[in-house]
Amino acid sequence: MTTPPAFDLTCQPWIPVLDLDGQPRVLSLREVFQEAHRLRWLDAEAPPVTAALHRLLIAVLHHALDGPKTRHEWATLWNDTTLPATDIGEYLDKHSRSFDLFDAEHPFLQCPQLHNIEMGPAAKLVHFRASGSNRTLFDHTRADDQIELSPAEAARWLVTVQAYDPGGTKTPVTTKNSDKSLCNRFGVVLVEGATLKETLLLNTCEYDPPVKKPWSSAFDDRPAWDAEPPPSTPDAREPYGWLDLLTWPARRVLLRPAGDGELIEGAVIAPGTSFKGDLYRAELMASFQQKKGKANDRPQWNAVGLEELQGVWRHARDMLLVEAEENGRPRVLEHVAEQVEWDTLSPHTVFTLRVFGQKLDDSGGGSVRSWLQEQLPAPAALLNAREPWLGEVIGSCVGLADSLGQALATLDKECRLAFQAEPPAKVRRNARRNVGLAQDYWPKLPAEFAELLLHLGRAVADDSPPKPPVLDWRGFVRHQANHAADRLVSQLRERQSRHLFEISAAYEHFQIAVAKHLKTFDGQLARHLP
């Protein structure tokens, strides 16, 4: 009798990591938790995979511990050298069938009811591989190429598909169109520590749904592997709790192993469960920005995503500070701020926010345009700061960068109009990936802004004067804007000598705009830091 294939994620290696010596390794789910204190971080093949695997590990940790229910339980976990391997091991033993990739009745994050649906290529799982009508954005394979994945690779992309599938046309069960998966809606914010153990705990908030930690619903919360396999038909609902949201079943998937299970040769991906509800109330690993509306309107919050040039640092005020009871700071960072306030974490610590994102093609056809990963320092001193000037100063610093960036965009447009090189409106709408002047300006700013945040953190912690680093930022942004403008004008004068007058006029308008924005910034600074 032939033994059915099996791939137990609790004991088979499939999660790529770096250890503290910088050596890459691939570990099982059980080994990751056993050795988390000796690991630096997860090191998956793409930012969405890394983000999705972190969310999976956080869900496992919460469910295995049934907590931590209180800040004291969390502090005990933090102060221990290792994660509680015995408790986690017993949990994985109990749920081992649900973590088997090929289990006949309960395959991991899959829908066995799809067994009678025609399988497509394994390439469907991997976002940068061609499949169906999707364009080949990152490689040159075609949908009819025979692509096989190892079970380890397939497991990583299975987790990622549930979090980041771009949507578009899927295998029809009752409908062939699907919305983009949940994590496409926001930049996934991860608070990073010195080891993987610290990183997992920093993103593991107090968890006790009956007392609304972090929140509760009318249903019992559970991760996807602890629920009955979903029906093949798509549905829509509100999340049952935080663990349900971390493992949201956005797709109905079934993998087909080849032979003894050493390769995956086919997959079905169909529409799954659509998210209903208030993402601002439910999602803990996202930052939000309040949408402007009328004074009496109920506040509306938009999730912060990543842009290809204008980095996430521009949202530092919303991400780091608490200036009102209702705010846009990620709830995982709120949890870290509370631990600092309770002296479990040192107020002199500088955490790192690592933010993961995926940009989709504007056509709506389910193609991935780019993967993004950014980082931002989060000095502990800023997280609980109540200085009234702090938010205004950070906001003014970002505003100055935005204003000079807009001045550069206007210069570019005026120069193009001068020699009739302005592209049609349709081309401008579709050309979302900025090049030229923007490329010479925006990528230069994140490192300097990170330094500004570090200086402001020290200013809050030890009462040192905050104005000098702010003036350094002013000078740096001005220099970068002028450098980008000078470079453009120099190139145009060499290539478009017939339009010297128009180019000079556009450059003069730019300099006038820069002077105006600097004057506005100086006035704001004088009010908040006299």
Sequence and secondary structure as in RCSB ss.txt:
>XXXX:A:sequence
MTTPPAFDLTCQPWIPVLDLDGQPRVLSLREVFQEAHRLRWLDAEAPPVTAALHRLLIAVLHHALDGPKTRHEWA
TLWNDTTLPATDIGEYLDKHSRSFDLFDAEHPFLQCPQLHNIEMGPAAKLVHFRASGSNRTLFDHTRADDQIELS
PAEAARWLVTVQAYDPGGTKTPVTTKNSDKSLCNRFGVVLVEGATLKETLLLNTCEYDPPVKKPWSSAFDDRPAW
DAEPPPSTPDAREPYGWLDLLTWPARRVLLRPAGDGELIEGAVIAPGTSFKGDLYRAELMASFQQKKGKANDRPQ
WNAVGLEELQGVWRHARDMLLVEAEENGRPRVLEHVAEQVEWDTLSPHTVFTLRVFGQKLDDSGGGSVRSWLQEQ
LPAPAALLNAREPWLGEVIGSCVGLADSLGQALATLDKECRLAFQAEPPAKVRRNARRNVGLAQDYWPKLPAEFA
ELLLHLGRAVADDSPPKPPVLDWRGFVRHQANHAADRLVSQLRERQSRHLFEISAAYEHFQIAVAKHLKTFDGQL
ARHLP
>XXXX:A:secstr
       BTTTS  EEEEETTS EEEE HHHHHHSGGGEEEE  SSHHHHHHHHHHHHHHHHHHHT   SHHHHH
HHHHSSS  HHHHHHHHHHTGGGGBTT SSS TT  GGGGGS  EEGGGGSTTS  TT   SS    TTS   B 
HHHHHHHHHHHHHH   EE   SS SEE   GGGGS EEEEE SSHHHHHHHT    BGGGTBS   SS    GG
GS    SS EEE  SSHHHHHT   EEEEEEEETTTTEEEEEEEEE EEE S HHHH SS  EEEE   TTS  E
EEE    SSS GGGGHHHHH   SSS  S HHHHHHHHHHHTTSS TT EEEEEEEEEEE TTSSS EEEEEEEE
EEEEHHHHT   HHHHHHHHHHHHHHHHHHHHHHHHHHHHHHHTT    HHHHHH  S  THHHHHGGGHHHHHH
HHHHHHHHHHHH   SHHHHHHHHHHHHHHHHHHHHHHHHHHHHH GGGHHHHHHHHHHHHHHHHHHHHHHHHHH
HHH  
